Amino acid sequence: MLKATVYVTIKQSVLDVQGTAVQGALHSMGFDEVDKVRIGKYLEVELNTDNRAAAEERLKAMCEKLLANTVIEDYRYELSE
């Protein structure tokens, strides 16, 4: 059994409207030191396999087909036992 941690974030070249809204809210609450906020997704996926290479191939497919919109989002993942 392998566990994957997947991080999906808006590409740096894409305007992060949610991040900008959160930054504005933090500023209005007195957190003026906040310079920039980027919003993303965090996912934990348990894979019923011990084959690390196969797991990485399947994770990449999952990310590119469903978990991330690769036009505007980047993704990365970490595998652990």
Biopython code that builds the backbone (N, CA, C, O; Angstrom):
import numpy as np
from Bio.PDB.StructureBuilder import StructureBuilder

atoms = [
    (1, "MET", "N", (0.858, -1.183, 0.000)),
    (1, "MET", "CA", (0.000, 0.000, 0.000)),
    (1, "MET", "C", (0.896, 1.236, 0.000)),
    (1, "MET", "O", (1.795, 1.363, 0.832)),
    (2, "LEU", "N", (0.644, 2.130, -0.929)),
    (2, "LEU", "CA", (1.367, 3.393, -1.008)),
    (2, "LEU", "C", (0.389, 4.539, -0.768)),
    (2, "LEU", "O", (-0.785, 4.458, -1.127)),
    (3, "LYS", "N", (0.888, 5.588, -0.166)),
    (3, "LYS", "CA", (0.077, 6.773, 0.083)),
    (3, "LYS", "C", (0.662, 7.927, -0.724)),
    (3, "LYS", "O", (1.866, 8.179, -0.687)),
    (4, "ALA", "N", (-0.202, 8.618, -1.449)),
    (4, "ALA", "CA", (0.229, 9.767, -2.238)),
    (4, "ALA", "C", (-0.346, 11.037, -1.636)),
    (4, "ALA", "O", (-1.513, 11.092, -1.250)),
    (5, "THR", "N", (0.487, 12.037, -1.566)),
    (5, "THR", "CA", (0.055, 13.375, -1.199)),
    (5, "THR", "C", (0.170, 14.214, -2.466)),
    (5, "THR", "O", (1.252, 14.337, -3.039)),
    (6, "VAL", "N", (-0.952, 14.792, -2.904)),
    (6, "VAL", "CA", (-0.991, 15.544, -4.153)),
    (6, "VAL", "C", (-1.267, 17.010, -3.838)),
    (6, "VAL", "O", (-2.181, 17.338, -3.081)),
    (7, "TYR", "N", (-0.461, 17.882, -4.434)),
    (7, "TYR", "CA", (-0.620, 19.325, -4.281)),
    (7, "TYR", "C", (-0.938, 19.911, -5.652)),
    (7, "TYR", "O", (-0.196, 19.699, -6.611)),
    (8, "VAL", "N", (-2.039, 20.648, -5.740)),
    (8, "VAL", "CA", (-2.444, 21.290, -6.991)),
    (8, "VAL", "C", (-2.497, 22.790, -6.731)),
    (8, "VAL", "O", (-3.153, 23.243, -5.793)),
    (9, "THR", "N", (-1.799, 23.558, -7.571)),
    (9, "THR", "CA", (-1.755, 25.010, -7.394)),
    (9, "THR", "C", (-1.973, 25.714, -8.731)),
    (9, "THR", "O", (-1.687, 25.162, -9.794)),
    (10, "ILE", "N", (-2.479, 26.925, -8.659)),
    (10, "ILE", "CA", (-2.636, 27.749, -9.852)),
    (10, "ILE", "C", (-1.241, 28.099, -10.376)),
    (10, "ILE", "O", (-0.348, 28.425, -9.594)),
    (11, "LYS", "N", (-1.055, 28.033, -11.684)),
    (11, "LYS", "CA", (0.233, 28.396, -12.277)),
    (11, "LYS", "C", (0.564, 29.846, -11.941)),
    (11, "LYS", "O", (-0.331, 30.680, -11.804)),
    (12, "GLN", "N", (1.844, 30.135, -11.812)),
    (12, "GLN", "CA", (2.283, 31.486, -11.465)),
    (12, "GLN", "C", (1.831, 32.523, -12.495)),
    (12, "GLN", "O", (1.614, 33.685, -12.153)),
    (13, "SER", "N", (1.688, 32.104, -13.755)),
    (13, "SER", "CA", (1.308, 33.032, -14.818)),
    (13, "SER", "C", (-0.203, 33.314, -14.854)),
    (13, "SER", "O", (-0.658, 34.141, -15.644)),
    (14, "VAL", "N", (-0.976, 32.632, -14.004)),
    (14, "VAL", "CA", (-2.431, 32.778, -13.985)),
    (14, "VAL", "C", (-2.844, 33.601, -12.765)),
    (14, "VAL", "O", (-2.367, 33.362, -11.656)),
    (15, "LEU", "N", (-3.724, 34.557, -12.978)),
    (15, "LEU", "CA", (-4.226, 35.381, -11.875)),
    (15, "LEU", "C", (-5.024, 34.510, -10.907)),
    (15, "LEU", "O", (-5.953, 33.815, -11.320)),
    (16, "ASP", "N", (-4.670, 34.542, -9.634)),
    (16, "ASP", "CA", (-5.359, 33.774, -8.600)),
    (16, "ASP", "C", (-6.372, 34.688, -7.906)),
    (16, "ASP", "O", (-6.042, 35.369, -6.935)),
    (17, "VAL", "N", (-7.594, 34.694, -8.409)),
    (17, "VAL", "CA", (-8.638, 35.590, -7.906)),
    (17, "VAL", "C", (-8.957, 35.272, -6.446)),
    (17, "VAL", "O", (-9.117, 36.189, -5.640)),
    (18, "GLN", "N", (-9.052, 33.986, -6.094)),
    (18, "GLN", "CA", (-9.327, 33.613, -4.699)),
    (18, "GLN", "C", (-8.204, 34.079, -3.778)),
    (18, "GLN", "O", (-8.458, 34.612, -2.698)),
    (19, "GLY", "N", (-6.976, 33.877, -4.209)),
    (19, "GLY", "CA", (-5.834, 34.301, -3.407)),
    (19, "GLY", "C", (-5.843, 35.803, -3.171)),
    (19, "GLY", "O", (-5.554, 36.273, -2.071)),
    (20, "THR", "N", (-6.180, 36.552, -4.222)),
    (20, "THR", "CA", (-6.252, 38.013, -4.110)),
    (20, "THR", "C", (-7.347, 38.420, -3.124)),
    (20, "THR", "O", (-7.159, 39.347, -2.336)),
    (21, "ALA", "N", (-8.486, 37.735, -3.166)),
    (21, "ALA", "CA", (-9.584, 38.033, -2.244)),
    (21, "ALA", "C", (-9.182, 37.739, -0.801)),
    (21, "ALA", "O", (-9.485, 38.522, 0.098)),
    (22, "VAL", "N", (-8.508, 36.624, -0.579)),
    (22, "VAL", "CA", (-8.062, 36.276, 0.777)),
    (22, "VAL", "C", (-7.024, 37.287, 1.253)),
    (22, "VAL", "O", (-7.050, 37.704, 2.410)),
    (23, "GLN", "N", (-6.114, 37.680, 0.372)),
    (23, "GLN", "CA", (-5.115, 38.686, 0.738)),
    (23, "GLN", "C", (-5.793, 39.990, 1.162)),
    (23, "GLN", "O", (-5.409, 40.596, 2.163)),
    (24, "GLY", "N", (-6.798, 40.417, 0.401)),
    (24, "GLY", "CA", (-7.529, 41.636, 0.744)),
    (24, "GLY", "C", (-8.233, 41.518, 2.083)),
    (24, "GLY", "O", (-8.239, 42.463, 2.872)),
    (25, "ALA", "N", (-8.829, 40.356, 2.343)),
    (25, "ALA", "CA", (-9.513, 40.145, 3.622)),
    (25, "ALA", "C", (-8.514, 40.170, 4.777)),
    (25, "ALA", "O", (-8.789, 40.749, 5.828)),
    (26, "LEU", "N", (-7.361, 39.545, 4.583)),
    (26, "LEU", "CA", (-6.338, 39.557, 5.635)),
    (26, "LEU", "C", (-5.852, 40.984, 5.909)),
    (26, "LEU", "O", (-5.668, 41.374, 7.062)),
    (27, "HIS", "N", (-5.648, 41.752, 4.844)),
    (27, "HIS", "CA", (-5.244, 43.151, 5.027)),
    (27, "HIS", "C", (-6.298, 43.930, 5.807)),
    (27, "HIS", "O", (-5.966, 44.725, 6.687)),
    (28, "SER", "N", (-7.578, 43.697, 5.480)),
    (28, "SER", "CA", (-8.644, 44.429, 6.173)),
    (28, "SER", "C", (-8.745, 44.012, 7.640)),
    (28, "SER", "O", (-9.318, 44.739, 8.451)),
    (29, "MET", "N", (-8.194, 42.849, 7.985)),
    (29, "MET", "CA", (-8.198, 42.378, 9.377)),
    (29, "MET", "C", (-6.917, 42.796, 10.118)),
    (29, "MET", "O", (-6.709, 42.422, 11.272)),
    (30, "GLY", "N", (-6.071, 43.569, 9.443)),
    (30, "GLY", "CA", (-4.876, 44.077, 10.092)),
    (30, "GLY", "C", (-3.616, 43.264, 9.844)),
    (30, "GLY", "O", (-2.581, 43.544, 10.449)),
    (31, "PHE", "N", (-3.673, 42.284, 8.988)),
    (31, "PHE", "CA", (-2.494, 41.475, 8.670)),
    (31, "PHE", "C", (-1.789, 42.062, 7.449)),
    (31, "PHE", "O", (-1.730, 41.442, 6.387)),
    (32, "ASP", "N", (-1.261, 43.261, 7.625)),
    (32, "ASP", "CA", (-0.665, 44.004, 6.517)),
    (32, "ASP", "C", (0.632, 43.391, 6.006)),
    (32, "ASP", "O", (1.075, 43.722, 4.907)),
    (33, "GLU", "N", (1.245, 42.509, 6.782)),
    (33, "GLU", "CA", (2.507, 41.903, 6.356)),
    (33, "GLU", "C", (2.326, 40.834, 5.271)),
    (33, "GLU", "O", (3.305, 40.374, 4.684)),
    (34, "VAL", "N", (1.075, 40.440, 5.007)),
    (34, "VAL", "CA", (0.811, 39.436, 3.978)),
    (34, "VAL", "C", (1.028, 40.084, 2.612)),
    (34, "VAL", "O", (0.335, 41.034, 2.247)),
    (35, "ASP", "N", (1.993, 39.560, 1.867)),
    (35, "ASP", "CA", (2.363, 40.137, 0.580)),
    (35, "ASP", "C", (1.615, 39.488, -0.571)),
    (35, "ASP", "O", (1.252, 40.161, -1.536)),
    (36, "LYS", "N", (1.376, 38.157, -0.472)),
    (36, "LYS", "CA", (0.729, 37.450, -1.566)),
    (36, "LYS", "C", (0.127, 36.158, -1.036)),
    (36, "LYS", "O", (0.709, 35.505, -0.170)),
    (37, "VAL", "N", (-1.039, 35.790, -1.558)),
    (37, "VAL", "CA", (-1.688, 34.534, -1.189)),
    (37, "VAL", "C", (-2.021, 33.786, -2.478)),
    (37, "VAL", "O", (-2.567, 34.364, -3.418)),
    (38, "ARG", "N", (-1.690, 32.507, -2.512)),
    (38, "ARG", "CA", (-2.054, 31.633, -3.631)),
    (38, "ARG", "C", (-2.878, 30.489, -3.052)),
    (38, "ARG", "O", (-2.486, 29.897, -2.046)),
    (39, "ILE", "N", (-3.996, 30.175, -3.662)),
    (39, "ILE", "CA", (-4.887, 29.121, -3.188)),
    (39, "ILE", "C", (-4.636, 27.851, -4.003)),
    (39, "ILE", "O", (-4.404, 27.913, -5.211)),
    (40, "GLY", "N", (-4.685, 26.704, -3.331)),
    (40, "GLY", "CA", (-4.494, 25.435, -4.020)),
    (40, "GLY", "C", (-5.315, 24.336, -3.374)),
    (40, "GLY", "O", (-6.154, 24.589, -2.510)),
    (41, "LYS", "N", (-5.054, 23.101, -3.813)),
    (41, "LYS", "CA", (-5.751, 21.934, -3.277)),
    (41, "LYS", "C", (-4.721, 20.951, -2.732)),
    (41, "LYS", "O", (-3.613, 20.836, -3.255)),
    (42, "TYR", "N", (-5.103, 20.252, -1.681)),
    (42, "TYR", "CA", (-4.290, 19.217, -1.062)),
    (42, "TYR", "C", (-5.124, 17.946, -1.043)),
    (42, "TYR", "O", (-6.256, 17.958, -0.559)),
    (43, "LEU", "N", (-4.583, 16.851, -1.563)),
    (43, "LEU", "CA", (-5.315, 15.582, -1.599)),
    (43, "LEU", "C", (-4.433, 14.464, -1.060)),
    (43, "LEU", "O", (-3.220, 14.462, -1.270)),
    (44, "GLU", "N", (-5.047, 13.519, -0.367)),
    (44, "GLU", "CA", (-4.372, 12.299, 0.064)),
    (44, "GLU", "C", (-5.045, 11.133, -0.641)),
    (44, "GLU", "O", (-6.266, 10.986, -0.582)),
    (45, "VAL", "N", (-4.252, 10.306, -1.308)),
    (45, "VAL", "CA", (-4.772, 9.173, -2.066)),
    (45, "VAL", "C", (-4.026, 7.913, -1.629)),
    (45, "VAL", "O", (-2.797, 7.868, -1.675)),
    (46, "GLU", "N", (-4.768, 6.898, -1.209)),
    (46, "GLU", "CA", (-4.152, 5.617, -0.874)),
    (46, "GLU", "C", (-4.265, 4.694, -2.074)),
    (46, "GLU", "O", (-5.344, 4.522, -2.640)),
    (47, "LEU", "N", (-3.147, 4.107, -2.454)),
    (47, "LEU", "CA", (-3.094, 3.252, -3.633)),
    (47, "LEU", "C", (-2.817, 1.817, -3.205)),
    (47, "LEU", "O", (-1.881, 1.552, -2.451)),
    (48, "ASN", "N", (-3.623, 0.919, -3.684)),
    (48, "ASN", "CA", (-3.508, -0.485, -3.319)),
    (48, "ASN", "C", (-2.466, -1.171, -4.210)),
    (48, "ASN", "O", (-2.795, -2.050, -5.007)),
    (49, "THR", "N", (-1.211, -0.753, -4.057)),
    (49, "THR", "CA", (-0.096, -1.331, -4.802)),
    (49, "THR", "C", (1.200, -1.049, -4.054)),
    (49, "THR", "O", (1.297, -0.091, -3.286)),
    (50, "ASP", "N", (2.177, -1.887, -4.289)),
    (50, "ASP", "CA", (3.516, -1.642, -3.754)),
    (50, "ASP", "C", (4.489, -1.299, -4.872)),
    (50, "ASP", "O", (5.670, -1.056, -4.622)),
    (51, "ASN", "N", (3.993, -1.278, -6.105)),
    (51, "ASN", "CA", (4.817, -0.980, -7.270)),
    (51, "ASN", "C", (4.902, 0.531, -7.443)),
    (51, "ASN", "O", (3.965, 1.164, -7.928)),
    (52, "ARG", "N", (6.025, 1.096, -7.045)),
    (52, "ARG", "CA", (6.196, 2.543, -7.043)),
    (52, "ARG", "C", (6.107, 3.140, -8.462)),
    (52, "ARG", "O", (5.489, 4.187, -8.653)),
    (53, "ALA", "N", (6.710, 2.489, -9.433)),
    (53, "ALA", "CA", (6.697, 3.003, -10.808)),
    (53, "ALA", "C", (5.271, 3.018, -11.361)),
    (53, "ALA", "O", (4.859, 3.989, -11.994)),
    (54, "ALA", "N", (4.530, 1.953, -11.124)),
    (54, "ALA", "CA", (3.136, 1.892, -11.588)),
    (54, "ALA", "C", (2.295, 2.943, -10.876)),
    (54, "ALA", "O", (1.439, 3.578, -11.493)),
    (55, "ALA", "N", (2.531, 3.129, -9.585)),
    (55, "ALA", "CA", (1.784, 4.119, -8.811)),
    (55, "ALA", "C", (2.032, 5.526, -9.357)),
    (55, "ALA", "O", (1.098, 6.319, -9.480)),
    (56, "GLU", "N", (3.282, 5.834, -9.683)),
    (56, "GLU", "CA", (3.603, 7.160, -10.224)),
    (56, "GLU", "C", (2.929, 7.372, -11.576)),
    (56, "GLU", "O", (2.423, 8.458, -11.858)),
    (57, "GLU", "N", (2.923, 6.339, -12.407)),
    (57, "GLU", "CA", (2.274, 6.435, -13.712)),
    (57, "GLU", "C", (0.773, 6.674, -13.553)),
    (57, "GLU", "O", (0.201, 7.513, -14.249)),
    (58, "ARG", "N", (0.139, 5.947, -12.650)),
    (58, "ARG", "CA", (-1.299, 6.096, -12.414)),
    (58, "ARG", "C", (-1.621, 7.458, -11.797)),
    (58, "ARG", "O", (-2.615, 8.085, -12.163)),
    (59, "LEU", "N", (-0.787, 7.915, -10.867)),
    (59, "LEU", "CA", (-1.000, 9.235, -10.252)),
    (59, "LEU", "C", (-0.932, 10.345, -11.289)),
    (59, "LEU", "O", (-1.751, 11.265, -11.292)),
    (60, "LYS", "N", (0.055, 10.245, -12.166)),
    (60, "LYS", "CA", (0.180, 11.256, -13.221)),
    (60, "LYS", "C", (-1.086, 11.278, -14.071)),
    (60, "LYS", "O", (-1.582, 12.353, -14.409)),
    (61, "ALA", "N", (-1.613, 10.110, -14.418)),
    (61, "ALA", "CA", (-2.841, 10.030, -15.207)),
    (61, "ALA", "C", (-4.018, 10.636, -14.449)),
    (61, "ALA", "O", (-4.822, 11.366, -15.028)),
    (62, "MET", "N", (-4.122, 10.333, -13.150)),
    (62, "MET", "CA", (-5.209, 10.884, -12.327)),
    (62, "MET", "C", (-5.154, 12.404, -12.302)),
    (62, "MET", "O", (-6.170, 13.082, -12.451)),
    (63, "CYS", "N", (-3.942, 12.927, -12.108)),
    (63, "CYS", "CA", (-3.778, 14.381, -12.026)),
    (63, "CYS", "C", (-4.125, 15.050, -13.347)),
    (63, "CYS", "O", (-4.799, 16.079, -13.368)),
    (64, "GLU", "N", (-3.670, 14.471, -14.436)),
    (64, "GLU", "CA", (-3.882, 15.104, -15.733)),
    (64, "GLU", "C", (-5.307, 14.939, -16.248)),
    (64, "GLU", "O", (-5.771, 15.758, -17.042)),
    (65, "LYS", "N", (-6.015, 13.885, -15.807)),
    (65, "LYS", "CA", (-7.376, 13.658, -16.284)),
    (65, "LYS", "C", (-8.454, 14.247, -15.384)),
    (65, "LYS", "O", (-9.540, 14.574, -15.862)),
    (66, "LEU", "N", (-8.173, 14.389, -14.071)),
    (66, "LEU", "CA", (-9.233, 14.825, -13.165)),
    (66, "LEU", "C", (-8.782, 15.800, -12.075)),
    (66, "LEU", "O", (-9.428, 16.826, -11.861)),
    (67, "LEU", "N", (-7.702, 15.494, -11.399)),
    (67, "LEU", "CA", (-7.364, 16.241, -10.186)),
    (67, "LEU", "C", (-6.850, 17.653, -10.452)),
    (67, "LEU", "O", (-7.003, 18.534, -9.606)),
    (68, "ALA", "N", (-6.243, 17.877, -11.614)),
    (68, "ALA", "CA", (-5.719, 19.206, -11.939)),
    (68, "ALA", "C", (-6.170, 19.609, -13.339)),
    (68, "ALA", "O", (-6.243, 18.776, -14.243)),
    (69, "ASN", "N", (-6.465, 20.871, -13.503)),
    (69, "ASN", "CA", (-6.718, 21.434, -14.828)),
    (69, "ASN", "C", (-5.364, 21.937, -15.320)),
    (69, "ASN", "O", (-4.944, 23.044, -14.985)),
    (70, "THR", "N", (-4.689, 21.119, -16.114)),
    (70, "THR", "CA", (-3.297, 21.411, -16.470)),
    (70, "THR", "C", (-3.126, 22.648, -17.349)),
    (70, "THR", "O", (-1.998, 23.080, -17.586)),
    (71, "VAL", "N", (-4.218, 23.220, -17.833)),
    (71, "VAL", "CA", (-4.119, 24.473, -18.582)),
    (71, "VAL", "C", (-3.763, 25.614, -17.636)),
    (71, "VAL", "O", (-2.973, 26.492, -17.985)),
    (72, "ILE", "N", (-4.349, 25.601, -16.434)),
    (72, "ILE", "CA", (-4.126, 26.714, -15.500)),
    (72, "ILE", "C", (-3.503, 26.272, -14.173)),
    (72, "ILE", "O", (-3.167, 27.117, -13.343)),
    (73, "GLU", "N", (-3.344, 24.956, -13.961)),
    (73, "GLU", "CA", (-2.822, 24.477, -12.675)),
    (73, "GLU", "C", (-1.590, 23.595, -12.858)),
    (73, "GLU", "O", (-1.446, 22.886, -13.853)),
    (74, "ASP", "N", (-0.720, 23.664, -11.874)),
    (74, "ASP", "CA", (0.419, 22.765, -11.760)),
    (74, "ASP", "C", (0.095, 21.754, -10.680)),
    (74, "ASP", "O", (-0.744, 22.008, -9.816)),
    (75, "TYR", "N", (0.759, 20.607, -10.726)),
    (75, "TYR", "CA", (0.597, 19.630, -9.657)),
    (75, "TYR", "C", (1.937, 18.973, -9.363)),
    (75, "TYR", "O", (2.844, 18.937, -10.194)),
    (76, "ARG", "N", (2.020, 18.465, -8.164)),
    (76, "ARG", "CA", (3.162, 17.639, -7.755)),
    (76, "ARG", "C", (2.647, 16.653, -6.732)),
    (76, "ARG", "O", (1.609, 16.869, -6.107)),
    (77, "TYR", "N", (3.378, 15.575, -6.567)),
    (77, "TYR", "CA", (2.941, 14.576, -5.591)),
    (77, "TYR", "C", (4.146, 13.945, -4.907)),
    (77, "TYR", "O", (5.266, 13.970, -5.417)),
    (78, "GLU", "N", (3.880, 13.389, -3.753)),
    (78, "GLU", "CA", (4.874, 12.664, -2.984)),
    (78, "GLU", "C", (4.292, 11.296, -2.665)),
    (78, "GLU", "O", (3.120, 11.184, -2.306)),
    (79, "LEU", "N", (5.102, 10.265, -2.793)),
    (79, "LEU", "CA", (4.680, 8.908, -2.461)),
    (79, "LEU", "C", (5.380, 8.435, -1.196)),
    (79, "LEU", "O", (6.575, 8.668, -1.015)),
    (80, "SER", "N", (4.642, 7.780, -0.335)),
    (80, "SER", "CA", (5.245, 7.205, 0.870)),
    (80, "SER", "C", (4.614, 5.845, 1.139)),
    (80, "SER", "O", (3.534, 5.530, 0.638)),
    (81, "GLU", "N", (5.298, 5.068, 1.925)),
    (81, "GLU", "CA", (4.813, 3.708, 2.259)),
    (81, "GLU", "C", (3.766, 3.788, 3.351)),
    (81, "GLU", "O", (3.235, 2.760, 3.773)),
]
sb = StructureBuilder()
sb.init_structure("model")
sb.init_model(0)
sb.init_chain("A")
sb.init_seg("    ")
for serial, (resi, resn, name, xyz) in enumerate(atoms, 1):
    if name == "N":
        sb.init_residue(resn, " ", resi, " ")
    sb.init_atom(name, np.array(xyz, "f"), 0.0, 1.0, " ", f" {name:<3s}", serial, name[0])
structure = sb.get_structure()
